[in-house]
Amino acid sequence: GKTTGGRPLYEKVKEERNDVLLLDGDQLRRVWGDDIGHTREDRYENGWRYCRLSEMLDEQGLHAICCVLSLFEEHREWNREHLSSYFEVYLDVPMETLRRRDEKDLYAQAEAGEIENVVGIDIPFEEPDDPDLVLENGDDAPSPNELADEVLEALPEEAEFP
């Protein structure tokens, strides 16, 4: 759901400006050569990759919409301190909804003991302490376009988005 919700946001912003990028966690893993696993430790290191990439893009005046699972409060705090226009959106999805939407069949496999390292099953998820916006994305959630509009409406004036 992260990229499903992020893509319409990206498209709406892209209509107005050319300095925005969409970063998807699965795509970034491929770009980096799938060289890191999915253990808690691997996810921690991968989170730093997202932080450092975002900092590099920010230094070049580019805005990134990052559709990633941000597991660690330490990364979110670092982003607040180091990125010029950091705006944290927490897409809150109940576990039952995640199980029903499980396109990759990860939750079913994890619960059957066939795979490990699935967030919410054997890796805990640290909910954000103080996100800028919380979007409820359960079974009766707004459409991705409506979620994108909610993000745009919640952005502070100084965020420089349309």
C-alpha positions as a printed NumPy array, in Angstrom:
array([[  0.   ,   0.   ,   0.   ],
       [  2.919,   2.397,   0.455],
       [  3.705,   2.727,  -3.246],
       [  0.039,   2.413,  -4.211],
       [ -0.61 ,   5.5  ,  -2.096],
       [  2.64 ,   7.256,  -2.974],
       [  2.334,   7.025,  -6.742],
       [ -0.756,   9.292,  -7.03 ],
       [  0.941,  11.78 ,  -4.697],
       [  4.018,  11.739,  -6.919],
       [  1.903,  12.195, -10.066],
       [  0.042,  15.167,  -8.584],
       [  3.263,  16.875,  -7.493],
       [  5.032,  16.024, -10.766],
       [  2.329,  17.889, -12.717],
       [  3.515,  21.098, -11.049],
       [  7.268,  20.603, -10.728],
       [ 10.165,  18.552, -12.093],
       [ 12.28 ,  18.28 ,  -8.95 ],
       [ 10.462,  15.339,  -7.381],
       [ 11.294,  11.636,  -7.388],
       [  9.378,   8.552,  -6.316],
       [ 11.494,   6.064,  -4.353],
       [ 10.077,   2.601,  -3.753],
       [ 11.711,   0.259,  -1.243],
       [ 11.539,  -2.85 ,  -3.458],
       [ 12.975,  -0.955,  -6.435],
       [ 15.794,   0.466,  -4.322],
       [ 16.71 ,  -3.016,  -3.137],
       [ 17.013,  -4.072,  -6.798],
       [ 19.049,  -0.972,  -7.658],
       [ 21.461,  -1.839,  -4.856],
       [ 21.804,  -5.387,  -6.208],
       [ 19.591,  -7.206,  -3.708],
       [ 22.699,  -7.419,  -1.549],
       [ 20.947,  -7.223,   1.81 ],
       [ 18.435,  -9.534,   3.45 ],
       [ 15.326,  -8.874,   5.492],
       [ 16.496,  -9.546,   9.047],
       [ 15.973,  -6.806,  11.588],
       [ 19.674,  -5.939,  11.312],
       [ 19.529,  -5.877,   7.496],
       [ 16.46 ,  -3.663,   7.584],
       [ 18.248,  -1.329,   9.993],
       [ 21.19 ,  -0.933,   7.601],
       [ 18.841,  -0.559,   4.631],
       [ 17.048,   2.222,   6.52 ],
       [ 20.346,   4.115,   6.718],
       [ 20.692,   3.721,   2.957],
       [ 17.326,   5.439,   2.497],
       [ 18.378,   8.21 ,   4.896],
       [ 21.708,   8.844,   3.165],
       [ 20.157,   8.739,  -0.312],
       [ 17.477,  11.19 ,   0.785],
       [ 20.134,  13.505,   2.213],
       [ 22.102,  13.409,  -1.052],
       [ 18.976,  14.25 ,  -3.079],
       [ 18.012,  17.001,  -0.624],
       [ 21.458,  18.587,  -0.961],
       [ 20.833,  18.765,  -4.73 ],
       [ 17.464,  20.472,  -4.272],
       [ 15.416,  17.406,  -5.145],
       [ 12.313,  16.252,  -3.291],
       [ 11.765,  12.538,  -2.752],
       [  8.557,  10.738,  -1.969],
       [  9.872,   7.633,  -0.231],
       [  7.508,   4.688,  -0.184],
       [  9.385,   2.567,   2.318],
       [  8.756,   0.732,   5.545],
       [ 10.458,   2.926,   8.121],
       [ 10.938,   0.583,  11.052],
       [ 13.207,   2.539,  13.338],
       [ 12.551,   5.748,  15.235],
       [ 16.283,   6.497,  15.104],
       [ 16.081,   6.852,  11.305],
       [ 13.006,   9.056,  11.488],
       [ 14.686,  11.333,  14.043],
       [ 17.806,  11.537,  11.86 ],
       [ 15.663,  12.514,   8.869],
       [ 14.014,  15.307,  10.872],
       [ 17.43 ,  16.68 ,  11.801],
       [ 19.136,  16.347,   8.415],
       [ 16.507,  16.82 ,   5.684],
       [ 15.252,  20.284,   4.831],
       [ 11.598,  19.427,   4.177],
       [ 11.055,  16.127,   5.957],
       [  7.367,  15.287,   6.249],
       [  6.531,  11.933,   7.775],
       [  3.34 ,  10.17 ,   6.766],
       [  2.375,   7.082,   8.732],
       [  0.105,   4.821,   6.721],
       [ -1.697,   2.955,   9.501],
       [ -3.004,  -0.389,   8.287],
       [ -4.52 ,  -2.946,  10.675],
       [ -2.842,  -6.366,  10.634],
       [ -6.054,  -8.071,   9.481],
       [ -6.173,  -5.754,   6.469],
       [ -2.513,  -6.465,   5.722],
       [ -3.264, -10.197,   5.747],
       [ -6.177,  -9.75 ,   3.332],
       [ -4.127,  -7.559,   0.971],
       [ -1.104,  -9.868,   1.105],
       [ -0.287,  -9.989,  -2.634],
       [  3.119, -11.573,  -1.999],
       [  1.635, -14.156,   0.408],
       [  4.252, -13.169,   3.002],
       [  2.018, -13.22 ,   6.075],
       [  0.524, -16.605,   5.27 ],
       [  3.982, -18.083,   4.644],
       [  5.362, -16.562,   7.856],
       [  2.461, -17.795,   9.94 ],
       [  2.915, -21.279,   8.438],
       [  6.6  , -21.187,   9.428],
       [  7.757, -21.274,   5.799],
       [  9.621, -17.934,   5.907],
       [ 11.087, -15.658,   8.553],
       [ 11.761, -11.959,   8.971],
       [  8.298, -10.611,   8.241],
       [  7.472,  -7.317,   9.93 ],
       [  4.489,  -7.662,  12.207],
       [  4.994, -11.413,  12.588],
       [  8.507, -12.081,  13.868],
       [  9.997,  -8.591,  13.484],
       [  8.305,  -5.921,  15.593],
       [  7.211,  -2.663,  14.028],
       [  7.979,   0.518,  15.971],
       [  5.074,   2.853,  15.319],
       [  6.284,   6.418,  14.739],
       [  6.39 ,   8.556,  17.874],
       [  5.264,  11.769,  16.215],
       [  4.432,  11.54 ,  12.498],
       [  3.363,  14.688,  10.709],
       [  0.312,  12.903,   9.329],
       [ -1.428,   9.621,  10.086],
       [ -3.54 ,   8.117,   7.321],
       [ -5.879,   5.293,   8.237],
       [ -5.694,   2.696,   5.479],
       [ -7.976,  -0.098,   6.617],
       [-10.614,  -1.894,   4.613],
       [-12.807,   1.204,   4.263],
       [ -9.932,   3.579,   3.482],
       [-10.166,   6.397,   0.97 ],
       [ -8.849,   5.77 ,  -2.542],
       [ -5.127,   6.292,  -3.216],
       [ -5.99 ,   9.58 ,  -4.972],
       [ -7.922,  10.756,  -1.925],
       [ -5.027,   9.767,   0.34 ],
       [ -2.666,  11.77 ,  -1.885],
       [ -4.956,  14.785,  -1.584],
       [ -4.908,  14.408,   2.218],
       [ -1.114,  14.522,   2.177],
       [ -1.039,  17.592,  -0.064],
       [ -3.561,  19.386,   2.162],
       [ -1.52 ,  18.588,   5.286],
       [  1.841,  19.787,   3.954],
       [  3.056,  23.004,   5.56 ],
       [  3.306,  26.068,   3.359],
       [  7.114,  25.997,   3.493],
       [  7.193,  22.473,   2.023],
       [  7.215,  24.101,  -1.424],
       [  4.864,  21.562,  -2.995],
       [  1.854,  22.642,  -5.037]])
